[in-house]
Amino acid sequence: MSDRVAQLPPQPLPAPPTPLGEGSRTFVRAFRQDDAEEFTARARESADLHAPWLPLPRDPEAYAVYAGRLLDDPARAGHLVCAAEDGAIAGFVNINNIVHGAFRCGALGYGAFAHAAGRGLMREGLGLVLRHAFGPLGLHRLEANIQPGNTRSLTFVRRAGFRREGYSPDFLYIDGAWRGHERWAITAEMTADARVSDGALPDAWPTPRPQRPSGR
């Protein structure tokens, strides 16, 4: 019997996730179940940033349920916003309650992680999600329902070109009470008009990333 240890052929690395959209600083991609370790670590680091507005999964079991809903439910579409430089997860923009037919609408849920907050990554990432929603997903309208005291979130959608449409009292049961929310929305026409008006782009609409040469 030979003392030489048999050399196993190298195993191929898992394929990198396919971007759903790419900008100069970020790309967006679908959730995966094997993102659990990074996502939950970021959620734990960002607990103070998100409280009391946004409960997120902080352990693998909770993440499996959370991601499973986004992956398996046709009325949901989850998007991770990742830094272009290293692929690190900066945050997420999810589309919930998707309705097709004559409505073609959905409701946004989003959040930045603490290490990426204030760097403009989520602003670009939201723009990429809007392009994907109003393009391949075939949607016409996206809504964001925000508690009046959540000033960061209100500023985020306002800068992205959303319009305020009203206020819904007792809209969602959060943190032990029914909470009123401001209603904000954006449509495909609004984004198209903004892109051609005076040559100005809203903050949420990133300059398209140059296409990579073939063969790389």
C-alpha positions as CSV (number, residue, x, y, z in Angstrom):
1,M,0.0,0.0,0.0
2,S,1.5,3.3,-1.0
3,D,2.3,5.9,1.7
4,R,1.5,8.6,-0.8
5,V,-1.8,10.4,0.0
6,A,-4.1,10.4,-3.0
7,Q,-4.6,13.9,-4.3
8,L,-8.2,14.7,-4.8
9,P,-9.0,17.0,-7.8
10,P,-9.8,20.6,-6.8
11,Q,-13.4,21.3,-6.2
12,P,-15.0,24.1,-8.2
13,L,-15.9,27.2,-6.2
14,P,-19.6,28.0,-6.0
15,A,-20.7,30.4,-8.7
16,P,-21.0,34.0,-7.6
17,P,-24.5,35.3,-7.3
18,T,-25.9,36.9,-10.5
19,P,-26.5,40.6,-10.1
20,L,-30.0,41.9,-10.8
21,G,-28.6,45.3,-11.4
22,E,-25.2,47.0,-11.2
23,G,-24.1,50.6,-10.4
24,S,-20.8,52.3,-9.9
25,R,-20.6,51.5,-6.2
26,T,-23.2,48.8,-5.6
27,F,-25.0,45.8,-7.1
28,V,-28.2,44.2,-6.1
29,R,-28.9,40.4,-6.0
30,A,-31.4,38.0,-4.7
31,F,-31.2,36.6,-1.2
32,R,-29.7,33.1,-0.6
33,Q,-30.0,30.8,2.3
34,D,-26.3,30.7,2.7
35,D,-26.2,34.5,3.4
36,A,-27.4,33.7,6.9
37,E,-24.1,34.2,8.8
38,E,-23.3,37.6,7.2
39,F,-26.9,38.9,7.3
40,T,-27.6,38.0,10.9
41,A,-24.2,39.4,12.0
42,R,-25.0,42.7,10.3
43,A,-28.5,42.7,11.8
44,R,-27.1,42.2,15.3
45,E,-24.5,45.0,14.8
46,S,-27.3,47.3,13.6
47,A,-29.9,46.7,16.3
48,D,-29.7,50.2,17.7
49,L,-30.0,51.7,14.2
50,H,-33.2,49.8,13.3
51,A,-35.0,49.9,16.7
52,P,-37.9,50.4,17.0
53,W,-38.8,50.6,13.4
54,L,-37.5,47.4,11.9
55,P,-37.3,43.9,13.4
56,L,-34.8,41.7,11.6
57,P,-33.7,38.0,12.0
58,R,-30.6,37.8,14.2
59,D,-30.0,34.0,14.2
60,P,-29.8,31.4,11.5
61,E,-33.2,29.8,12.3
62,A,-35.0,33.1,12.0
63,Y,-33.1,34.0,8.9
64,A,-34.1,30.7,7.2
65,V,-37.8,31.6,7.7
66,Y,-37.2,35.2,6.6
67,A,-35.3,34.4,3.5
68,G,-37.5,31.4,2.7
69,R,-40.5,33.7,2.4
70,L,-38.7,36.1,0.1
71,L,-37.5,33.2,-2.1
72,D,-40.7,31.1,-2.2
73,D,-43.5,33.5,-2.2
74,P,-44.3,34.9,-5.7
75,A,-45.8,38.0,-4.0
76,R,-42.4,39.0,-2.6
77,A,-39.1,39.9,-4.2
78,G,-36.0,40.3,-2.0
79,H,-32.9,42.3,-3.0
80,L,-29.6,42.5,-1.2
81,V,-27.7,45.7,-1.8
82,C,-23.9,44.8,-1.9
83,A,-20.8,46.9,-2.1
84,A,-19.2,46.6,-5.6
85,E,-15.7,46.6,-4.1
86,D,-16.0,43.5,-2.0
87,G,-19.5,42.1,-2.3
88,A,-20.3,42.9,1.4
89,I,-24.0,43.2,2.2
90,A,-24.8,46.9,2.8
91,G,-28.5,46.5,3.3
92,F,-31.7,45.3,1.6
93,V,-34.7,46.5,-0.4
94,N,-37.6,44.0,-0.5
95,I,-40.8,44.3,-2.4
96,N,-43.8,42.8,-0.6
97,N,-47.5,42.3,-1.4
98,I,-46.8,42.2,-5.1
99,V,-50.0,42.3,-7.2
100,H,-50.0,42.0,-11.0
101,G,-52.9,42.4,-13.4
102,A,-54.3,45.9,-13.5
103,F,-52.5,47.0,-10.3
104,R,-48.9,45.9,-11.0
105,C,-47.8,47.3,-7.6
106,G,-45.9,46.4,-4.5
107,A,-44.9,47.7,-1.1
108,L,-41.2,48.4,-0.2
109,G,-39.4,47.3,3.0
110,Y,-35.7,48.3,3.3
111,G,-32.9,48.9,5.7
112,A,-29.2,49.8,5.7
113,F,-26.7,48.0,8.0
114,A,-24.7,50.2,10.4
115,H,-21.4,49.8,8.7
116,A,-22.9,51.1,5.4
117,A,-25.2,53.8,6.8
118,G,-24.5,57.3,5.5
119,R,-22.3,56.3,2.6
120,G,-24.8,56.6,-0.2
121,L,-24.8,52.9,-1.0
122,M,-28.5,52.3,-0.2
123,R,-29.4,55.3,-2.3
124,E,-27.8,53.8,-5.3
125,G,-29.1,50.3,-4.4
126,L,-32.7,51.6,-4.3
127,G,-32.3,53.1,-7.7
128,L,-31.2,49.7,-9.0
129,V,-34.2,48.0,-7.4
130,L,-36.5,50.6,-9.0
131,R,-35.1,49.8,-12.4
132,H,-35.5,46.1,-11.9
133,A,-39.0,46.5,-10.5
134,F,-40.2,48.8,-13.4
135,G,-38.3,46.7,-16.0
136,P,-38.0,42.9,-15.6
137,L,-40.6,42.6,-12.8
138,G,-43.2,44.4,-14.8
139,L,-44.4,46.6,-11.9
140,H,-45.9,50.1,-12.3
141,R,-46.0,51.5,-8.8
142,L,-44.2,51.0,-5.5
143,E,-45.3,52.2,-2.1
144,A,-43.4,52.9,1.1
145,N,-45.4,53.2,4.4
146,I,-43.4,55.0,7.0
147,Q,-44.0,56.1,10.6
148,P,-43.9,59.9,11.0
149,G,-41.1,59.7,13.5
150,N,-38.8,57.8,11.2
151,T,-37.1,60.8,9.8
152,R,-34.2,58.9,8.1
153,S,-36.6,56.8,6.2
154,L,-38.7,59.8,5.2
155,T,-35.6,61.6,3.9
156,F,-34.5,58.5,2.0
157,V,-37.7,58.1,0.0
158,R,-38.1,61.9,-0.5
159,R,-34.6,62.1,-2.0
160,A,-35.4,59.1,-4.2
161,G,-38.3,61.0,-5.9
162,F,-41.2,59.4,-4.0
163,R,-44.3,61.6,-3.5
164,R,-46.3,61.8,-0.3
165,E,-49.9,60.7,-0.8
166,G,-51.4,60.8,2.6
167,Y,-51.5,59.4,6.1
168,S,-53.0,56.1,7.3
169,P,-53.9,56.0,11.1
170,D,-53.5,52.7,12.9
171,F,-51.9,51.2,9.8
172,L,-49.6,48.4,11.2
173,Y,-49.3,46.7,14.5
174,I,-45.7,47.3,15.6
175,D,-44.0,47.0,18.9
176,G,-47.2,46.4,20.8
177,A,-49.4,49.1,19.3
178,W,-51.2,50.1,16.1
179,R,-49.0,52.7,14.4
180,G,-50.0,55.3,11.8
181,H,-47.9,55.6,8.7
182,E,-47.3,58.2,6.0
183,R,-48.0,56.8,2.5
184,W,-45.3,57.5,-0.1
185,A,-45.2,56.1,-3.7
186,I,-43.3,56.2,-6.9
187,T,-44.4,55.1,-10.4
188,A,-42.6,54.1,-13.6
189,E,-43.7,57.3,-15.2
190,M,-42.2,59.4,-12.4
191,T,-38.8,57.8,-12.7
192,A,-38.9,58.1,-16.5
193,D,-39.8,61.8,-16.3
194,A,-37.1,62.5,-13.7
195,R,-34.4,60.9,-15.9
196,V,-35.1,63.2,-18.9
197,S,-36.1,66.4,-17.1
198,D,-33.4,69.0,-17.4
199,G,-30.8,66.2,-17.6
200,A,-31.0,65.7,-13.9
201,L,-31.1,62.4,-12.1
202,P,-32.7,61.8,-8.7
203,D,-30.2,60.6,-6.1
204,A,-31.7,57.1,-6.4
205,W,-30.9,56.7,-10.1
206,P,-27.2,55.7,-10.5
207,T,-25.2,56.1,-13.6
208,P,-25.2,52.7,-15.3
209,R,-22.1,50.7,-14.8
210,P,-20.0,50.1,-17.9
211,Q,-20.5,46.6,-19.4
212,R,-17.7,44.2,-18.6
213,P,-15.7,43.0,-21.6
214,S,-16.6,39.5,-22.8
215,G,-14.4,36.6,-21.8
216,R,-13.8,37.8,-18.3
